[in-house]
Amino acid sequence: MSEPTAFRRSPDQGMPESIRSLTGKLSRKTLPLYLSMLSDTVGGIVTVAVLGHTKTAELAAYALVIALFNPLLMVVRGSLRGSMPFAAEHEDDASTLAPLVRDSTWLAILMGVLGALFLSTLPLLAPGLGVAAPTVAALGLFPLVLAGNMVVVAIKASVTTLLVALGRNRGVLVISLVTTTSTIGSVPLLVLGVGPLPALGLIGAGAAMLLVSVVTTVLSQYLLRRHTVLRHHPVGLGAPRWGDVWQIAKVGLPTGMTLLVKFGTMSVLALAVARIGPVEAATHQLLVVVTTFAFMPAVAAAQSAIPLTARAARDGDRTEVRRTLVAGYLTSLPVIGFSVALLWVAAAPLAGLLSADPLVREGVVALVPLLTAVVLADAMQSLPGLGLVALKNTRPSLYAFLGCYGLLSAAALPITEHGGLSLLWSAYAVATFGLVALQILAFGRLSARVSRTGAGQEEERSLEHGPRPGRGR
């Protein structure tokens, strides 16, 4: 029997032609998304650096509000990913995409308002949480400004998520570059003041963030409506169709909650380490920063793979669904491997740039092997985890995080007390490798249900029972 064409090997290559093609396509989609993540990070660093030249209490107040803002924003963004498989399935159908955009926008408004309500209560809750009085006094109107910013950023996130689902990752990069450039220009101007302009301090930072968000949200709407299939189709907002909004939320909310579990666990780990001493706390924080940067290629590849996986699942092509996962690994792991190898070689100089304390530098260098294990495990679990978004069933991922990271959180304090930072990061690596096994198992089980017959049955159900999210009525 001759070998199927899809798996036929070329004489000079060792992998199937289809996987090579998928890897190349995914790499081209991943690069702009990865660069956009780096760009967004630069913008955040600029804001912190500028506020570092103001009052210490204002920087502390900023850190307090951002410590709540970022997890809430991750939940919002994760929830909005529920629109991605529906958009990817109908990337060329404007009549289907237009109502999906509206449904996603209403979900963004709802999630953004909920997040804004949490933020607006911070000035009332902070004293009861034991926050120092100077920090509470420095908050001022900043939490309320960021509450408004939460709603605007949520609406922008609903659009950038759809752009990724439609394969317009370069558009997302453009939005990120404009965001970073605008931040670099506006934050110093409003925070420190220039010439006759007064220095507004923390409230200036909030005003700059809100202004940049409004501008880039308008830009994102323009890109979605003029550089996709929607350019000749009216979108508008219209009344919410809560049934269809809920269909998106059912896919996205578990992803948002998964991110919340991860953020919560990292906070517990930081608290456990802080009980040992300042050197260990600083070492831990530097390791977390390095891990975040090294992990970015996997997140970019995983998000870029969602449209490819969703379309393969729509067509009932189980083999293509699984090949996309392999292509994601082939795209991201070499980049991560290079980053980790560079870290092994240059760990001491890099740690020296991040900290002047020799004990902190020694601690970072000593834990590079465990950091490598965590980065690789996190990269390996993220691809099948976001693959579940494409398959429209994200609850297994939430359960996996609740199990693995829940146990890690529960054991963090005793582990740190008995074994210090090294034992804690060993446990962190074990928990993350547990996620790898569970995520791959869930992806394999759900992808096994993909079949051409199943795809046909789904289409029949759609015709019998009305439109799925985003279908025109």
N, C-alpha and C positions, 0 to 999 in steps of 0.2 A: 504494500500500500504506500502510495507516495505521501510525503509530508505535506500537511495543509499549507497553503500559500502564506497565511498569516504568521506561521511559525518557521517559514523557510529561512535558513541562515545564508547570508551572503558569504562569499569565499573569504573576505577579509575582515569579517566582523563576527563576534561571538554571541550576539543577542538578536532576538527576533526583529525583523524589519519594523513591525508595528510599534514595538516598545521604543526603538530608536527614534521613530517619527514622533511618538507621544512625548518622549523626553525632550526632544528639540523644541516642540511646540510649547511644552510646559516651561522650559527654561526661558523662552522669549517672553512668556507671560509673567513669570516670576520676577525677573530682574527689575522691571519698573515698580512692581509692588514692594519689593525689598528696599529699593531706593526711597520710595515714599515713606516707609517706616523709619528709615534712618533720618530722613528729612524732618519728620514729625518729632523725633527724639531731640534733634538739634534745637528746634523751636522751644521745647520745654527747658532745655539746659540754658538757653539764652535768658528766659524769664527768671530762672533761679539766680543766674549770675548777676543780672541787673538788680534784683531785689537784695542781693548780698551787699550792695553798696548803699542800702537804706538802713533804717532802724532794725536792730536785731529782732525786736518784737514783731515787726511787720513780716519779716522772713519766716518767723515761727508761725504766725497766723496763716500765712500762705501755705506752709507745709501742712498745717492742720486741715485746712479746707480741701487741699488737693488730695490729702490722704482719704477723704470721703468722696471727693469728686471722681477720682480715677476708677475706683471699683464700681461706682454707680454707672459710669460711662461704659465700662467693660460689659456690664450686664445689659445695658441698652444695645450696644453694638452686637453682642452675642445673640440677643433676641432677634435683631433685625436680619441676621444671617438666614433666618427661616425663609426669607423671600428668594434666596439664591437659586435653589433647585427649580422653583416655579418659573423664574425668569429665564434660566438657562434652557429649559425645555421649550420655550417659545421665543427665542431670541430674534426671530425674523417675523414675528406676528405682532404688529403694532396694536391691533384691536384687542389682543389679549394682554399685552404689556401695559397698556394705558391704565386699565383698572387695577392692575397689580401695583403700579406706582402709587396710585391713590390709596390702596389698602396699606401699603408699606408706610406711606406718609402718616396715615392715621395711627398706625401702631407706634411710629416714632414720636408723634405728638403725645400719645398716651404715656409711653415709657418716659419721655423727657419730662413731662409734667410731674410724674411720680418721683423721679429723681430730683427735680427742682424742689418739691415739697420737703424731701429729706434734708436737702442742703439748707433750706431756709430756716430749719429748726436748730441749726448748729449753734447760733449765738445763745439760744435758750438752754441748750443741753451742755455746752462746754463747761460752765462753772461746776455743774454737778458731776462731770467726769473728772474733775480734778485738774483741769487746764489752768495754768498760771494766770493770775489776774492781768498782767501786762499783755499777754497774748490775747486774752478775751477782749480787752479794751481796744487792741489793734485791729480786731476783725472789722468793725464798722459796718459799712454796707457791702463789703466784699462778698460775703456769702450770698446775698441777694442778687448781686450782679452775676455771679457764677451760676446761680439758679436759673436766671434768664439764659445764660450761655448754654446751660445743659439742654434746654429745649431746642435752641438753634443748632447745636452740634448734633443732636439726635436726628433732626431733619436732614442735615448734611450727611450723616452716616447712612441714612436710609437710601440716599442717592448713590454714594460711593460704593455701597454694598451691591446695588444693582449694576453699577458700572463694571465691577469685578465679575459679576455673574454673566454679563454680556461680553466679557473679554476685552473691555476698554480700560485696561490697566494703565496705559499711558495717560489717559485722562485723569486717573487717580493720582498719578505722579505729578501731573501739572497742578492739580489742586493742592497737593502737599508742598510743592515748591513755592507756590504763591502764598500758602499759609506761613511757611518758614520765613520767606522774604518779608512779608508784611509784619510778622512778629518781630524780626530783627530791627525793622524800621520804626515800628510804633511803640514797642514796650519801653526802650530807653527814652524815647521822646516824652511819653506821658508819665513815666515813673520818675525820671531824674529831672525832667524839664530842660529846655534849651532856649537860650536867649530870654525873650519876654515871657515864654511859656512857664508857668509855675510847675514845681515838682509835686506830683500828685501822690507819689508813693504807692501803697498797696491798691488803693482804689483806681489809680492810673493803670496798674497792671490788669485789673479786672476789666476796665473800659477798653483797653487795647485788645484783650482776649475776645471780648464780645464783638468789637468792631471787626476784627479779623474773621471771626466765625460768620458774621453776617455777609461779609464780602465773598468769602469762599463758598458759602452756601448758595449764594446767587450764581457764582461761577459753576458750581456743580449742577445746578438746575439747567443752566445753559448747555453744558456739555451733554447732559442726558437727553435734552429735547432737540438738540441740533446735530449731534454727532452719533446718534443711534437710529434705529428704524423708526423712532418716534418723531423724527424731524418733520414729517408731513401729517402727523396725527395729533389732534388736541388731547391734552391730558387733563388739566384742571384738577380741582380737589373734590368737589361734590360731597354728598352726604356719606358718612361712614357706612360700610356694609360689614357689620360686626361679625357675621358668620365667616366671611372670607378673611377678615383680619385675624380671627381666631385660628384659622387654618395655618396662617403664617406663624402665629405665636406658638402653636403646638410644636412646630419644628424648632423654632428659635429659642423659646424660653428655657428649655433644659440646657442649651448651650450657654445662655447668659448665666444661669445658675451655676453651671460648671465653672465658669470663670470666677464667679463669686466665691465658690469653694476654694479655688486655687489661691485667690487673693487672701482669703481668710486664713488659710493654712500658712501662707508666707508671713502674715502678721503674727501668728502664734509662734512660728519659728524665731522671728526677730525678737519677740518678747522673751522667749526662753533663753536666747543667747544674751540678751541685755542683762539678765540676772547674774551672769558669770562676771562680766566686767566690760569696761569700755573698749579694750583692745579686741576682745572677741567679737563684740558688737560691730565694731568698725570693719574687722576682717570679714565677718558674715555679710555685711552690706556690700562690700566691694565684690565678693564672690557672686552675690545676687545680680549686681549690675553687669558683670562680665557674662554671666549665664544668660541674661536677657538679650544682650547683643549677639552672642553666639547662636542663640536659639531662633533669631529672626528669620533666617533663610527657610527654615522648616515651616514657619507660620505662613510666609509668603507663598511657598510652593503648595501648601495644603489648601489655602484659600483659592489659589489659581486653578487647582485641580477640581474644585467643586463643580464648575460648569461642565467640564469634560466628563466627570463621573455621572452627573445628573442626566446629561444627554444620552450616555451609554445605557443608564438604567431605564430611561424613557423608551429606548429602542429595544429593550429586553436583551442587551448584549452583556451577559455576565462576564465573559472573558475580557471584554474591553473595560468593564468596571474595575476588575482586578489588575489589569495592566496599568491603568491610570495610577493606582497606588504604587506599583513598582516604579513607574516613571517619576512619581513624586520623590521617592527615595533616591533614585539616580540623579535627580536634579539637586536636591538639598544636601544630602549627606556628604558629597565631595566638598562642597563649600564649607560645611560645618567642620569636616575633617581637617581641611586646610587651616581654618581659624584655630582649632584646638591645637594642631601641630605648631602653629606660630606661637600660641600661648605657652606651650611647653618650652619653647626655645627662649621666648622673651618675657617669661613670667616676672622675673625680678625687676627688669627695667620698667615694665608696665605698672607693676605694683608701686614702684618708686614714683611714677607720675601721679598716681592716685592718692598716695599717702606718704607723708614725711616720717611716719613712725616706723622704725626698723622692725619692731615686733609685729606690726600689722603686715609689713612686707613679707616677713618670714612666714607668717601664718598663711597668707595667700599662696605663696610658693609651695608650702608643704601640702596644701589641699588641692593642688591642681589635678592630681589623678581622680579624686572624688568629684571635682567640678566637671571633668571630662565625662565621667560616667553619667552624671545628672543631665548634662547637655545632650548627649547622644540618646539617652532614654526619653527625654522630653521631645526631642525631634522625632523619634520613632513612634511615639504615641500620638502626636498631633496629627499626623497624616491620616491614619484610619479614623481618628476621632472626628476630624472635619469631613472625612468621607461619609460618616453617618449623616451629616447634614444633607449631603447630596442624595442619600437614600431616604431622607425624610423621617428618620427615626433616631433621635438624639438622646432618648432616655437612657440607653445602656451606657453612654459616656458619662452622664450625670451619676448613675449608680456606681460606676467604676471609681470616679473621683471621690464620691462620698465614702466608699469603702477604703480605698488606699490612703487618701489624704486625711480622711477622718481618723483612721488609726494612727497616722503620723502625728496629727495634732494632739490626740489624746496622750501619746507617749513622749511628746517633745520635751516636757519639763523633766521627767525622771531620766530620760536618755541624756539630756544635757548635763544634769547634775552629776551623773555617774561617769560619763565618757567625754564630756566637753564637746567642742565644735566638730572634731573629727568623727565622733560616733554619731552626732546629729546628722551630718552630711552623708554618712554611710546609710543611715536610716532613710534619709531623703532619696538617695539613689535607689534603694530597695523598693520604696513605695512607688517611685516613678517607673521602674522596670515592671512592677506589678501592673501599672497602667498600660504598659506596652502589651503585655499578654492579654489583658482584658479587652483593650480596644481592638487589637487584631482579631481576637476571637469573635467579638461582636460584629466587626466588619465582615469577617468570613461567613458568619451565620446569616447575616442579612443580605449580603451579596449573593448567597446561594439561592435566595428566593427570586432573584432576578431572572426572568425568562421571557422569551418572545410571546409565549402564551399569556404570561402574567401581564405583559404590557398591553396585549390586546384586550384582556379582561378589564384592565383599568380604564381603557378608552371606552369600552362598552358601559362601564359604570358611570363615566363622566357624561355620556350621552343620555343615559336613563335618568340620572338624578340631578342633572344641572351642572353648571360650571364649577370648576375648581377655582382656587384663588387666582384672580386676575383675568379670568375668562370673561369676555364681553357678554352682556345680557341684552 
